[in-house]
Amino acid sequence: MNFYEHTLIAKQDISTAELEKIEKKYNDIITKTDGKIIKVEKWGLLNFAKKIKAYNKGFYIHYKFEAENKTLEEINKNSVIDNSLLRHLTVKYKKLDTETEYFKETNEKKKQ
Amino acid sequence: MKRKNNKFNKRPQNPLNKLSLFQKSDSRFSKKCPLSGKEAPTIDYKNIKLLKRYVSDTDKIMPSRITSVSQSKQRKLTSEIKKAKILGLI
């Protein structure tokens, strides 16, 4: 078992109900294939530095989990086909730090 | 012991002591690496504030001879910057 981080970018024109569906879908994939979810972070709507497929903004969802190789294959298979996603990235870690959140401050300022 | 002390006690020479104009001075300009040390910030693709300091205006990675980052940290910086570019953060 290794530690991983996975981030998804969903399209901007998706409704909130669909966003929750996407989040639940990848939650289930990890838990079904004997993985352990440690943390889920929603970074919210962020601006891109450059346009990606004619979109200027996107919803970011960030997972931290512990799993084996077969869950990564499942996630990759599903996210390549998925039409509501723009990009995705998985990174392997020896140690996860769950304390520091780099995107928390920007989200709170927007709400106020 | 003498040799060890010589390494750290490089004082700026008087320019008139040189044999010729083109002789290099003993004390070279050097700066410590800002990313290594005890209280160094963590290099990570989510830490955009730090990564943006090491990227030019046209999104190129700055060379270490300008930023004086050590070689092992420069290798880590490039990989993290490329990850951030995939996610559209930089």
N, CA and C atoms of all chains as a GROMACS GRO file, in nm:
protein
  606
    1MET      N    1   0.083  -0.120   0.000
    1MET     CA    2   0.000   0.000   0.000
    1MET      C    3   0.087   0.125   0.000
    2ASN      N    4   0.051   0.217  -0.085
    2ASN     CA    5   0.125   0.343  -0.094
    2ASN      C    6   0.028   0.460  -0.079
    3PHE      N    7   0.087   0.577  -0.052
    3PHE     CA    8   0.007   0.699  -0.040
    3PHE      C    9   0.004   0.771  -0.175
    4TYR      N   10  -0.114   0.823  -0.207
    4TYR     CA   11  -0.128   0.895  -0.334
    4TYR      C   12  -0.210   1.022  -0.314
    5GLU      N   13  -0.190   1.116  -0.406
    5GLU     CA   14  -0.277   1.233  -0.416
    5GLU      C   15  -0.332   1.238  -0.557
    6HIS      N   16  -0.462   1.266  -0.567
    6HIS     CA   17  -0.525   1.270  -0.698
    6HIS      C   18  -0.609   1.398  -0.709
    7THR      N   19  -0.591   1.473  -0.817
    7THR     CA   20  -0.671   1.594  -0.838
    7THR      C   21  -0.745   1.585  -0.969
    8LEU      N   22  -0.870   1.628  -0.965
    8LEU     CA   23  -0.954   1.631  -1.085
    8LEU      C   24  -0.987   1.776  -1.119
    9ILE      N   25  -1.004   1.804  -1.247
    9ILE     CA   26  -1.059   1.933  -1.288
    9ILE      C   27  -1.185   1.906  -1.368
   10ALA      N   28  -1.299   1.954  -1.315
   10ALA     CA   29  -1.427   1.938  -1.384
   10ALA      C   30  -1.459   2.065  -1.460
   11LYS      N   31  -1.546   2.052  -1.561
   11LYS     CA   32  -1.582   2.167  -1.643
   11LYS      C   33  -1.664   2.268  -1.562
   12GLN      N   34  -1.662   2.392  -1.611
   12GLN     CA   35  -1.725   2.500  -1.536
   12GLN      C   36  -1.878   2.496  -1.546
   13ASP      N   37  -1.932   2.453  -1.660
   13ASP     CA   38  -2.075   2.463  -1.684
   13ASP      C   39  -2.154   2.345  -1.629
   14ILE      N   40  -2.097   2.278  -1.528
   14ILE     CA   41  -2.165   2.164  -1.467
   14ILE      C   42  -2.244   2.212  -1.346
   15SER      N   43  -2.363   2.154  -1.323
   15SER     CA   44  -2.444   2.193  -1.208
   15SER      C   45  -2.387   2.132  -1.080
   16THR      N   46  -2.430   2.186  -0.964
   16THR     CA   47  -2.374   2.141  -0.837
   16THR      C   48  -2.410   1.996  -0.807
   17ALA      N   49  -2.528   1.952  -0.853
   17ALA     CA   50  -2.570   1.814  -0.829
   17ALA      C   51  -2.478   1.718  -0.904
   18GLU      N   52  -2.440   1.758  -1.025
   18GLU     CA   53  -2.352   1.672  -1.102
   18GLU      C   54  -2.211   1.666  -1.043
   19LEU      N   55  -2.171   1.780  -0.985
   19LEU     CA   56  -2.038   1.784  -0.921
   19LEU      C   57  -2.031   1.686  -0.805
   20GLU      N   58  -2.139   1.681  -0.727
   20GLU     CA   59  -2.141   1.587  -0.615
   20GLU      C   60  -2.140   1.442  -0.663
   21LYS      N   61  -2.205   1.420  -0.777
   21LYS     CA   62  -2.205   1.286  -0.835
   21LYS      C   63  -2.063   1.243  -0.872
   22ILE      N   64  -1.988   1.334  -0.932
   22ILE     CA   65  -1.851   1.304  -0.972
   22ILE      C   66  -1.766   1.273  -0.850
   23GLU      N   67  -1.785   1.356  -0.745
   23GLU     CA   68  -1.707   1.335  -0.624
   23GLU      C   69  -1.738   1.199  -0.561
   24LYS      N   70  -1.866   1.162  -0.564
   24LYS     CA   71  -1.908   1.035  -0.505
   24LYS      C   72  -1.856   0.918  -0.588
   25LYS      N   73  -1.856   0.937  -0.719
   25LYS     CA   74  -1.816   0.829  -0.811
   25LYS      C   75  -1.672   0.785  -0.784
   26TYR      N   76  -1.583   0.884  -0.770
   26TYR     CA   77  -1.442   0.848  -0.748
   26TYR      C   78  -1.418   0.806  -0.604
   27ASN      N   79  -1.504   0.853  -0.511
   27ASN     CA   80  -1.499   0.801  -0.374
   27ASN      C   81  -1.526   0.652  -0.372
   28ASP      N   82  -1.630   0.612  -0.448
   28ASP     CA   83  -1.670   0.471  -0.449
   28ASP      C   84  -1.564   0.384  -0.514
   29ILE      N   85  -1.502   0.437  -0.621
   29ILE     CA   86  -1.400   0.358  -0.691
   29ILE      C   87  -1.284   0.324  -0.598
   30ILE      N   88  -1.246   0.422  -0.516
   30ILE     CA   89  -1.132   0.398  -0.426
   30ILE      C   90  -1.170   0.298  -0.318
   31THR      N   91  -1.290   0.315  -0.260
   31THR     CA   92  -1.328   0.226  -0.149
   31THR      C   93  -1.358   0.084  -0.196
   32LYS      N   94  -1.412   0.071  -0.319
   32LYS     CA   95  -1.447  -0.062  -0.368
   32LYS      C   96  -1.324  -0.147  -0.396
   33THR      N   97  -1.214  -0.081  -0.438
   33THR     CA   98  -1.092  -0.157  -0.470
   33THR      C   99  -0.994  -0.158  -0.354
   34ASP      N  100  -1.050  -0.169  -0.232
   34ASP     CA  101  -0.971  -0.188  -0.109
   34ASP      C  102  -0.878  -0.070  -0.078
   35GLY      N  103  -0.920   0.050  -0.112
   35GLY     CA  104  -0.838   0.167  -0.079
   35GLY      C  105  -0.895   0.238   0.043
   36LYS      N  106  -0.813   0.326   0.100
   36LYS     CA  107  -0.855   0.400   0.219
   36LYS      C  108  -0.848   0.548   0.186
   37ILE      N  109  -0.960   0.618   0.199
   37ILE     CA  110  -0.958   0.762   0.177
   37ILE      C  111  -0.917   0.831   0.306
   38ILE      N  112  -0.816   0.919   0.296
   38ILE     CA  113  -0.769   0.991   0.414
   38ILE      C  114  -0.833   1.129   0.422
   39LYS      N  115  -0.841   1.196   0.306
   39LYS     CA  116  -0.896   1.331   0.307
   39LYS      C  117  -0.947   1.368   0.169
   40VAL      N  118  -1.054   1.448   0.166
   40VAL     CA  119  -1.104   1.502   0.039
   40VAL      C  120  -1.112   1.653   0.054
   41GLU      N  121  -1.049   1.724  -0.040
   41GLU     CA  122  -1.051   1.871  -0.035
   41GLU      C  123  -1.121   1.923  -0.160
   42LYS      N  124  -1.210   2.021  -0.138
   42LYS     CA  125  -1.270   2.089  -0.253
   42LYS      C  126  -1.207   2.227  -0.264
   43TRP      N  127  -1.136   2.248  -0.372
   43TRP     CA  128  -1.070   2.378  -0.389
   43TRP      C  129  -1.164   2.480  -0.450
   44GLY      N  130  -1.276   2.436  -0.503
   44GLY     CA  131  -1.372   2.528  -0.560
   44GLY      C  132  -1.336   2.571  -0.701
   45LEU      N  133  -1.402   2.680  -0.744
   45LEU     CA  134  -1.382   2.730  -0.880
   45LEU      C  135  -1.255   2.816  -0.885
   46LEU      N  136  -1.160   2.775  -0.968
   46LEU     CA  137  -1.034   2.849  -0.980
   46LEU      C  138  -1.010   2.889  -1.125
   47ASN      N  139  -0.937   2.999  -1.142
   47ASN     CA  140  -0.900   3.043  -1.276
   47ASN      C  141  -0.780   2.964  -1.326
   48PHE      N  142  -0.780   2.930  -1.455
   48PHE     CA  143  -0.663   2.868  -1.515
   48PHE      C  144  -0.563   2.976  -1.554
   49ALA      N  145  -0.436   2.935  -1.561
   49ALA     CA  146  -0.334   3.028  -1.610
   49ALA      C  147  -0.346   3.045  -1.760
   50LYS      N  148  -0.381   2.935  -1.828
   50LYS     CA  149  -0.405   2.942  -1.972
   50LYS      C  150  -0.535   2.868  -2.000
   51LYS      N  151  -0.591   2.893  -2.119
   51LYS     CA  152  -0.714   2.824  -2.156
   51LYS      C  153  -0.689   2.675  -2.174
   52ILE      N  154  -0.783   2.593  -2.124
   52ILE     CA  155  -0.778   2.449  -2.147
   52ILE      C  156  -0.904   2.409  -2.220
   53LYS      N  157  -0.894   2.370  -2.345
   53LYS     CA  158  -1.008   2.330  -2.427
   53LYS      C  159  -1.117   2.438  -2.425
   54ALA      N  160  -1.078   2.563  -2.445
   54ALA     CA  161  -1.170   2.677  -2.455
   54ALA      C  162  -1.242   2.706  -2.324
   55TYR      N  163  -1.188   2.660  -2.209
   55TYR     CA  164  -1.246   2.693  -2.079
   55TYR      C  165  -1.148   2.781  -2.001
   56ASN      N  166  -1.204   2.879  -1.929
   56ASN     CA  167  -1.119   2.967  -1.849
   56ASN      C  168  -1.116   2.930  -1.701
   57LYS      N  169  -1.219   2.859  -1.655
   57LYS     CA  170  -1.227   2.822  -1.514
   57LYS      C  171  -1.263   2.675  -1.500
   58GLY      N  172  -1.242   2.621  -1.379
   58GLY     CA  173  -1.278   2.482  -1.355
   58GLY      C  174  -1.290   2.451  -1.208
   59PHE      N  175  -1.368   2.346  -1.177
   59PHE     CA  176  -1.383   2.301  -1.038
   59PHE      C  177  -1.273   2.201  -1.006
   60TYR      N  178  -1.207   2.222  -0.892
   60TYR     CA  179  -1.098   2.133  -0.851
   60TYR      C  180  -1.144   2.046  -0.733
   61ILE      N  181  -1.117   1.914  -0.745
   61ILE     CA  182  -1.140   1.822  -0.633
   61ILE      C  183  -1.010   1.747  -0.608
   62HIS      N  184  -0.973   1.738  -0.480
   62HIS     CA  185  -0.843   1.683  -0.442
   62HIS      C  186  -0.861   1.568  -0.344
   63TYR      N  187  -0.809   1.449  -0.377
   63TYR     CA  188  -0.819   1.332  -0.291
   63TYR      C  189  -0.682   1.298  -0.233
   64LYS      N  190  -0.683   1.254  -0.107
   64LYS     CA  191  -0.563   1.194  -0.049
   64LYS      C  192  -0.600   1.055  -0.001
   65PHE      N  193  -0.533   0.952  -0.051
   65PHE     CA  194  -0.574   0.816  -0.016
   65PHE      C  195  -0.456   0.720  -0.014
   66GLU      N  196  -0.486   0.600   0.039
   66GLU     CA  197  -0.387   0.495   0.048
   66GLU      C  198  -0.441   0.377  -0.032
   67ALA      N  199  -0.365   0.330  -0.131
   67ALA     CA  200  -0.420   0.226  -0.216
   67ALA      C  201  -0.308   0.150  -0.287
   68GLU      N  202  -0.350   0.051  -0.366
   68GLU     CA  203  -0.254  -0.027  -0.445
   68GLU      C  204  -0.270   0.008  -0.591
   69ASN      N  205  -0.194  -0.065  -0.673
   69ASN     CA  206  -0.184  -0.028  -0.814
   69ASN      C  207  -0.316  -0.042  -0.888
   70LYS      N  208  -0.399  -0.138  -0.849
   70LYS     CA  209  -0.519  -0.163  -0.929
   70LYS      C  210  -0.622  -0.050  -0.919
   71THR      N  211  -0.622   0.022  -0.805
   71THR     CA  212  -0.715   0.136  -0.795
   71THR      C  213  -0.673   0.248  -0.889
   72LEU      N  214  -0.542   0.264  -0.905
   72LEU     CA  215  -0.494   0.369  -0.995
   72LEU      C  216  -0.537   0.342  -1.138
   73GLU      N  217  -0.531   0.213  -1.177
   73GLU     CA  218  -0.575   0.176  -1.312
   73GLU      C  219  -0.723   0.207  -1.330
   74GLU      N  220  -0.802   0.176  -1.227
   74GLU     CA  221  -0.946   0.200  -1.235
   74GLU      C  222  -0.976   0.350  -1.247
   75ILE      N  223  -0.906   0.430  -1.167
   75ILE     CA  224  -0.928   0.574  -1.172
   75ILE      C  225  -0.890   0.630  -1.307
   76ASN      N  226  -0.777   0.584  -1.358
   76ASN     CA  227  -0.728   0.634  -1.486
   76ASN      C  228  -0.823   0.597  -1.599
   77LYS      N  229  -0.873   0.472  -1.595
   77LYS     CA  230  -0.966   0.424  -1.698
   77LYS      C  231  -1.090   0.512  -1.702
   78ASN      N  232  -1.145   0.540  -1.582
   78ASN     CA  233  -1.272   0.614  -1.575
   78ASN      C  234  -1.256   0.761  -1.612
   79SER      N  235  -1.142   0.821  -1.570
   79SER     CA  236  -1.129   0.965  -1.592
   79SER      C  237  -1.091   0.998  -1.736
   80VAL      N  238  -1.034   0.903  -1.807
   80VAL     CA  239  -1.003   0.928  -1.948
   80VAL      C  240  -1.132   0.934  -2.030
   81ILE      N  241  -1.227   0.846  -1.996
   81ILE     CA  242  -1.353   0.841  -2.071
   81ILE      C  243  -1.445   0.956  -2.034
   82ASP      N  244  -1.436   1.000  -1.907
   82ASP     CA  245  -1.533   1.095  -1.851
   82ASP      C  246  -1.536   1.226  -1.931
   83ASN      N  247  -1.657   1.264  -1.975
   83ASN     CA  248  -1.670   1.384  -2.057
   83ASN      C  249  -1.676   1.511  -1.975
   84SER      N  250  -1.708   1.500  -1.846
   84SER     CA  251  -1.723   1.620  -1.764
   84SER      C  252  -1.591   1.664  -1.702
   85LEU      N  253  -1.483   1.588  -1.725
   85LEU     CA  254  -1.353   1.624  -1.670
   85LEU      C  255  -1.263   1.684  -1.778
   86LEU      N  256  -1.180   1.778  -1.735
   86LEU     CA  257  -1.083   1.838  -1.827
   86LEU      C  258  -0.945   1.774  -1.812
   87ARG      N  259  -0.895   1.766  -1.690
   87ARG     CA  260  -0.762   1.709  -1.666
   87ARG      C  261  -0.761   1.634  -1.534
   88HIS      N  262  -0.660   1.548  -1.516
   88HIS     CA  263  -0.643   1.479  -1.388
   88HIS      C  264  -0.496   1.447  -1.370
   89LEU      N  265  -0.456   1.431  -1.242
   89LEU     CA  266  -0.315   1.407  -1.211
   89LEU      C  267  -0.304   1.327  -1.081
   90THR      N  268  -0.224   1.220  -1.082
   90THR     CA  269  -0.196   1.145  -0.959
   90THR      C  270  -0.048   1.156  -0.926
   91VAL      N  271  -0.019   1.174  -0.798
   91VAL     CA  272   0.119   1.186  -0.751
   91VAL      C  273   0.141   1.090  -0.635
   92LYS      N  274   0.254   1.019  -0.637
   92LYS     CA  275   0.285   0.924  -0.531
   92LYS      C  276   0.367   0.992  -0.422
   93TYR      N  277   0.338   0.959  -0.296
   93TYR     CA  278   0.410   1.019  -0.183
   93TYR      C  279   0.454   0.911  -0.086
   94LYS      N  280   0.567   0.933  -0.021
   94LYS     CA  281   0.607   0.844   0.088
   94LYS      C  282   0.535   0.883   0.216
   95LYS      N  283   0.519   1.014   0.238
   95LYS     CA  284   0.446   1.061   0.356
   95LYS      C  285   0.348   1.168   0.310
   96LEU      N  286   0.226   1.161   0.363
   96LEU     CA  287   0.127   1.264   0.332
   96LEU      C  288   0.119   1.362   0.447
   97ASP      N  289   0.117   1.492   0.415
   97ASP     CA  290   0.086   1.588   0.522
   97ASP      C  291  -0.055   1.640   0.498
   98THR      N  292  -0.142   1.612   0.597
   98THR     CA  293  -0.283   1.646   0.582
   98THR      C  294  -0.317   1.780   0.645
   99GLU      N  295  -0.216   1.847   0.701
   99GLU     CA  296  -0.247   1.969   0.777
   99GLU      C  297  -0.251   2.093   0.689
  100THR      N  298  -0.148   2.109   0.606
  100THR     CA  299  -0.140   2.232   0.528
  100THR      C  300  -0.235   2.227   0.409
  101GLU      N  301  -0.317   2.332   0.399
  101GLU     CA  302  -0.407   2.344   0.284
  101GLU      C  303  -0.374   2.475   0.213
  102TYR      N  304  -0.326   2.462   0.090
  102TYR     CA  305  -0.277   2.580   0.020
  102TYR      C  306  -0.389   2.663  -0.042
  103PHE      N  307  -0.506   2.601  -0.061
  103PHE     CA  308  -0.612   2.673  -0.134
  103PHE      C  309  -0.728   2.713  -0.044
  104LYS      N  310  -0.708   2.703   0.088
  104LYS     CA  311  -0.819   2.731   0.179
  104LYS      C  312  -0.846   2.881   0.188
  105GLU      N  313  -0.741   2.961   0.196
  105GLU     CA  314  -0.758   3.104   0.220
  105GLU      C  315  -0.830   3.174   0.106
  106THR      N  316  -0.797   3.134  -0.015
  106THR     CA  317  -0.856   3.202  -0.131
  106THR      C  318  -1.006   3.176  -0.139
  107ASN      N  319  -1.046   3.054  -0.096
  107ASN     CA  320  -1.190   3.024  -0.101
  107ASN      C  321  -1.268   3.103   0.002
  108GLU      N  322  -1.211   3.119   0.121
  108GLU     CA  323  -1.283   3.189   0.227
  108GLU      C  324  -1.299   3.337   0.196
  109LYS      N  325  -1.200   3.393   0.131
  109LYS     CA  326  -1.208   3.535   0.100
  109LYS      C  327  -1.320   3.565   0.001
  110LYS      N  328  -1.340   3.470  -0.091
  110LYS     CA  329  -1.444   3.490  -0.191
  110LYS      C  330  -1.583   3.491  -0.129
  111LYS      N  331  -1.600   3.403  -0.027
  111LYS     CA  332  -1.733   3.392   0.035
  111LYS      C  333  -1.768   3.520   0.111
  112GLN      N  334  -1.668   3.579   0.177
  112GLN     CA  335  -1.692   3.702   0.252
  112GLN      C  336  -1.713   3.816   0.154
  113MET      N  337   4.467   2.234   1.027
  113MET     CA  338   4.377   2.339   1.075
  113MET      C  339   4.388   2.466   0.992
  114LYS      N  340   4.509   2.495   0.949
  114LYS     CA  341   4.530   2.619   0.876
  114LYS      C  342   4.448   2.620   0.747
  115ARG      N  343   4.448   2.502   0.681
  115ARG     CA  344   4.376   2.495   0.553
  115ARG      C  345   4.227   2.519   0.573
  116LYS      N  346   4.174   2.459   0.681
  116LYS     CA  347   4.031   2.475   0.706
  116LYS      C  348   3.994   2.620   0.727
  117ASN      N  349   4.079   2.688   0.804
  117ASN     CA  350   4.050   2.828   0.833
  117ASN      C  351   4.057   2.914   0.708
  118ASN      N  352   4.148   2.876   0.618
  118ASN     CA  353   4.162   2.955   0.496
  118ASN      C  354   4.033   2.955   0.416
  119LYS      N  355   3.963   2.843   0.424
  119LYS     CA  356   3.841   2.828   0.343
  119LYS      C  357   3.735   2.931   0.381
  120PHE      N  358   3.727   2.959   0.512
  120PHE     CA  359   3.619   3.047   0.556
  120PHE      C  360   3.663   3.192   0.573
  121ASN      N  361   3.791   3.212   0.588
  121ASN     CA  362   3.838   3.349   0.615
  121ASN      C  363   3.885   3.420   0.488
  122LYS      N  364   3.803   3.411   0.385
  122LYS     CA  365   3.842   3.480   0.262
  122LYS      C  366   3.800   3.626   0.273
  123ARG      N  367   3.899   3.711   0.292
  123ARG     CA  368   3.868   3.853   0.300
  123ARG      C  369   3.885   3.916   0.163
  124PRO      N  370   3.808   4.019   0.136
  124PRO     CA  371   3.824   4.086   0.007
  124PRO      C  372   3.962   4.147  -0.007
  125GLN      N  373   4.026   4.117  -0.119
  125GLN     CA  374   4.163   4.166  -0.138
  125GLN      C  375   4.163   4.310  -0.184
  126ASN      N  376   4.271   4.373  -0.157
  126ASN     CA  377   4.292   4.507  -0.211
  126ASN      C  378   4.319   4.495  -0.362
  127PRO      N  379   4.245   4.570  -0.444
  127PRO     CA  380   4.263   4.555  -0.589
  127PRO      C  381   4.403   4.591  -0.638
  128LEU      N  382   4.478   4.669  -0.558
  128LEU     CA  383   4.614   4.706  -0.602
  128LEU      C  384   4.714   4.593  -0.580
  129ASN      N  385   4.672   4.492  -0.502
  129ASN     CA  386   4.762   4.380  -0.476
  129ASN      C  387   4.774   4.285  -0.594
  130LYS      N  388   4.685   4.297  -0.691
  130LYS     CA  389   4.684   4.204  -0.804
  130LYS      C  390   4.808   4.224  -0.891
  131LEU      N  391   4.844   4.113  -0.957
  131LEU     CA  392   4.958   4.119  -1.048
  131LEU      C  393   4.917   4.183  -1.180
  132SER      N  394   4.796   4.149  -1.225
  132SER     CA  395   4.746   4.212  -1.349
  132SER      C  396   4.600   4.247  -1.331
  133LEU      N  397   4.548   4.321  -1.426
  133LEU     CA  398   4.409   4.365  -1.417
  133LEU      C  399   4.312   4.249  -1.429
  134PHE      N  400   4.353   4.147  -1.506
  134PHE     CA  401   4.258   4.038  -1.539
  134PHE      C  402   4.265   3.922  -1.443
  135GLN      N  403   4.347   3.934  -1.341
  135GLN     CA  404   4.352   3.827  -1.241
  135GLN      C  405   4.224   3.827  -1.158
  136LYS      N  406   4.167   3.706  -1.139
  136LYS     CA  407   4.042   3.700  -1.065
  136LYS      C  408   4.066   3.717  -0.916
  137SER      N  409   3.974   3.782  -0.849
  137SER     CA  410   3.990   3.802  -0.706
  137SER      C  411   3.959   3.673  -0.632
  138ASP      N  412   4.019   3.659  -0.514
  138ASP     CA  413   4.005   3.534  -0.439
  138ASP      C  414   3.863   3.516  -0.387
  139SER      N  415   3.806   3.624  -0.338
  139SER     CA  416   3.673   3.612  -0.279
  139SER      C  417   3.567   3.631  -0.388
  140ARG      N  418   3.503   3.521  -0.422
  140ARG     CA  419   3.400   3.530  -0.526
  140ARG      C  420   3.265   3.560  -0.463
  141PHE      N  421   3.177   3.618  -0.538
  141PHE     CA  422   3.042   3.645  -0.490
  141PHE      C  423   2.965   3.514  -0.482
  142SER      N  424   2.918   3.480  -0.362
  142SER     CA  425   2.841   3.355  -0.350
  142SER      C  426   2.722   3.377  -0.258
  143LYS      N  427   2.614   3.304  -0.285
  143LYS     CA  428   2.490   3.319  -0.210
  143LYS      C  429   2.444   3.181  -0.169
  144LYS      N  430   2.380   3.172  -0.053
  144LYS     CA  431   2.332   3.041  -0.010
  144LYS      C  432   2.203   3.005  -0.080
  145CYS      N  433   2.178   2.875  -0.088
  145CYS     CA  434   2.055   2.828  -0.152
  145CYS      C  435   1.934   2.864  -0.066
  146PRO      N  436   1.832   2.931  -0.121
  146PRO     CA  437   1.717   2.972  -0.040
  146PRO      C  438   1.621   2.858  -0.007
  147LEU      N  439   1.635   2.743  -0.075
  147LEU     CA  440   1.539   2.634  -0.054
  147LEU      C  441   1.594   2.522   0.033
  148SER      N  442   1.725   2.526   0.066
  148SER     CA  443   1.778   2.424   0.157
  148SER      C  444   1.816   2.490   0.289
  149GLY      N  445   1.825   2.408   0.391
  149GLY     CA  446   1.847   2.463   0.525
  149GLY      C  447   1.738   2.415   0.618
  150LYS      N  448   1.744   2.461   0.742
  150LYS     CA  449   1.651   2.406   0.841
  150LYS      C  450   1.507   2.456   0.820
  151GLU      N  451   1.492   2.586   0.804
  151GLU     CA  452   1.356   2.639   0.793
  151GLU      C  453   1.319   2.672   0.649
  152ALA      N  454   1.356   2.581   0.560
  152ALA     CA  455   1.326   2.604   0.419
  152ALA      C  456   1.181   2.569   0.390
  153PRO      N  457   1.116   2.639   0.295
  153PRO     CA  458   0.979   2.607   0.259
  153PRO      C  459   0.974   2.476   0.179
  154THR      N  460   0.858   2.407   0.188
  154THR     CA  461   0.845   2.280   0.117
  154THR      C  462   0.813   2.307  -0.030
  155ILE      N  463   0.882   2.233  -0.117
  155ILE     CA  464   0.858   2.245  -0.260
  155ILE      C  465   0.747   2.147  -0.296
  156ASP      N  466   0.636   2.199  -0.344
  156ASP     CA  467   0.522   2.115  -0.377
  156ASP      C  468   0.443   2.181  -0.489
  157TYR      N  469   0.375   2.098  -0.570
  157TYR     CA  470   0.304   2.157  -0.685
  157TYR      C  471   0.181   2.236  -0.642
  158LYS      N  472   0.138   2.223  -0.515
  158LYS     CA  473   0.025   2.302  -0.467
  158LYS      C  474   0.069   2.437  -0.413
  159ASN      N  475   0.196   2.448  -0.380
  159ASN     CA  476   0.250   2.572  -0.321
  159ASN      C  477   0.286   2.670  -0.433
  160ILE      N  478   0.184   2.735  -0.489
  160ILE     CA  479   0.204   2.815  -0.610
  160ILE      C  480   0.281   2.943  -0.580
  161LYS      N  481   0.260   2.998  -0.461
  161LYS     CA  482   0.328   3.123  -0.425
  161LYS      C  483   0.479   3.108  -0.437
  162LEU      N  484   0.528   2.992  -0.392
  162LEU     CA  485   0.673   2.968  -0.398
  162LEU      C  486   0.718   2.943  -0.542
  163LEU      N  487   0.641   2.862  -0.614
  163LEU     CA  488   0.683   2.824  -0.750
  163LEU      C  489   0.685   2.945  -0.844
  164LYS      N  490   0.595   3.040  -0.820
  164LYS     CA  491   0.587   3.155  -0.911
  164LYS      C  492   0.712   3.241  -0.903
  165ARG      N  493   0.785   3.232  -0.793
  165ARG     CA  494   0.907   3.310  -0.779
  165ARG      C  495   1.016   3.258  -0.873
  166TYR      N  496   1.007   3.129  -0.910
  166TYR     CA  497   1.113   3.069  -0.991
  166TYR      C  498   1.069   3.046  -1.134
  167VAL      N  499   0.974   3.128  -1.180
  167VAL     CA  500   0.924   3.120  -1.317
  167VAL      C  501   0.932   3.260  -1.376
  168SER      N  502   0.974   3.271  -1.501
  168SER     CA  503   0.986   3.403  -1.563
  168SER      C  504   0.848   3.454  -1.606
  169ASP      N  505   0.843   3.573  -1.667
  169ASP     CA  506   0.715   3.630  -1.709
  169ASP      C  507   0.648   3.546  -1.816
  170THR      N  508   0.730   3.481  -1.898
  170THR     CA  509   0.674   3.399  -2.006
  170THR      C  510   0.667   3.252  -1.968
  171ASP      N  511   0.657   3.224  -1.836
  171ASP     CA  512   0.638   3.090  -1.783
  171ASP      C  513   0.753   2.995  -1.811
  172LYS      N  514   0.874   3.049  -1.823
  172LYS     CA  515   0.991   2.961  -1.834
  172LYS      C  516   1.052   2.942  -1.695
  173ILE      N  517   1.115   2.825  -1.676
  173ILE     CA  518   1.180   2.798  -1.549
  173ILE      C  519   1.314   2.871  -1.544
  174MET      N  520   1.337   2.945  -1.432
  174MET     CA  521   1.460   3.024  -1.422
  174MET      C  522   1.581   2.934  -1.398
  175PRO      N  523   1.695   2.966  -1.459
  175PRO     CA  524   1.816   2.886  -1.436
  175PRO      C  525   1.871   2.907  -1.296
  176SER      N  526   1.940   2.805  -1.244
  176SER     CA  527   1.986   2.811  -1.105
  176SER      C  528   2.102   2.908  -1.089
  177ARG      N  529   2.170   2.944  -1.200
  177ARG     CA  530   2.280   3.039  -1.185
  177ARG      C  531   2.230   3.179  -1.154
  178ILE      N  532   2.103   3.206  -1.182
  178ILE     CA  533   2.044   3.334  -1.145
  178ILE      C  534   1.984   3.328  -1.005
  179THR      N  535   1.911   3.219  -0.977
  179THR     CA  536   1.839   3.211  -0.850
  179THR      C  537   1.923   3.151  -0.738
  180SER      N  538   2.038   3.092  -0.771
  180SER     CA  539   2.130   3.029  -0.676
  180SER      C  540   2.062   2.920  -0.593
  181VAL      N  541   1.978   2.840  -0.659
  181VAL     CA  542   1.920   2.722  -0.596
  181VAL      C  543   2.017   2.606  -0.615
  182SER      N  544   2.030   2.520  -0.512
  182SER     CA  545   2.122   2.408  -0.523
  182SER      C  546   2.071   2.308  -0.626
  183GLN      N  547   2.163   2.220  -0.670
  183GLN     CA  548   2.129   2.138  -0.786
  183GLN      C  549   2.019   2.036  -0.758
  184SER      N  550   2.023   1.975  -0.639
  184SER     CA  551   1.920   1.875  -0.608
  184SER      C  552   1.784   1.941  -0.592
  185LYS      N  553   1.782   2.062  -0.536
  185LYS     CA  554   1.654   2.131  -0.520
  185LYS      C  555   1.603   2.182  -0.654
  186GLN      N  556   1.694   2.218  -0.744
  186GLN     CA  557   1.653   2.265  -0.877
  186GLN      C  558   1.584   2.152  -0.954
  187ARG      N  559   1.636   2.030  -0.938
  187ARG     CA  560   1.575   1.915  -1.005
  187ARG      C  561   1.434   1.893  -0.954
  188LYS      N  562   1.416   1.911  -0.821
  188LYS     CA  563   1.282   1.892  -0.764
  188LYS      C  564   1.190   2.005  -0.809
  189LEU      N  565   1.243   2.126  -0.815
  189LEU     CA  566   1.163   2.242  -0.857
  189LEU      C  567   1.105   2.221  -0.997
  190THR      N  568   1.189   2.176  -1.090
  190THR     CA  569   1.142   2.161  -1.228
  190THR      C  570   1.029   2.060  -1.238
  191SER      N  571   1.042   1.948  -1.164
  191SER     CA  572   0.937   1.847  -1.172
  191SER      C  573   0.806   1.897  -1.112
  192GLU      N  574   0.816   1.976  -1.002
  192GLU     CA  575   0.694   2.027  -0.939
  192GLU      C  576   0.629   2.135  -1.025
  193ILE      N  577   0.712   2.218  -1.091
  193ILE     CA  578   0.656   2.322  -1.178
  193ILE      C  579   0.582   2.260  -1.294
  194LYS      N  580   0.638   2.150  -1.348
  194LYS     CA  581   0.572   2.084  -1.461
  194LYS      C  582   0.439   2.022  -1.420
  195LYS      N  583   0.433   1.971  -1.297
  195LYS     CA  584   0.305   1.916  -1.247
  195LYS      C  585   0.201   2.027  -1.235
  196ALA      N  586   0.244   2.142  -1.184
  196ALA     CA  587   0.151   2.254  -1.168
  196ALA      C  588   0.102   2.305  -1.303
  197LYS      N  589   0.189   2.294  -1.405
  197LYS     CA  590   0.147   2.339  -1.538
  197LYS      C  591   0.042   2.248  -1.598
  198ILE      N  592   0.049   2.117  -1.566
  198ILE     CA  593  -0.051   2.023  -1.616
  198ILE      C  594  -0.189   2.059  -1.562
  199LEU      N  595  -0.194   2.099  -1.434
  199LEU     CA  596  -0.322   2.133  -1.372
  199LEU      C  597  -0.366   2.277  -1.400
  200GLY      N  598  -0.286   2.350  -1.478
  200GLY     CA  599  -0.326   2.485  -1.514
  200GLY      C  600  -0.315   2.585  -1.400
  201LEU      N  601  -0.227   2.558  -1.303
  201LEU     CA  602  -0.214   2.648  -1.188
  201LEU      C  603  -0.112   2.759  -1.215
  202ILE      N  604  -0.012   2.730  -1.299
  202ILE     CA  605   0.088   2.833  -1.334
  202ILE      C  606   0.068   2.872  -1.481
   0.00000   0.00000   0.00000
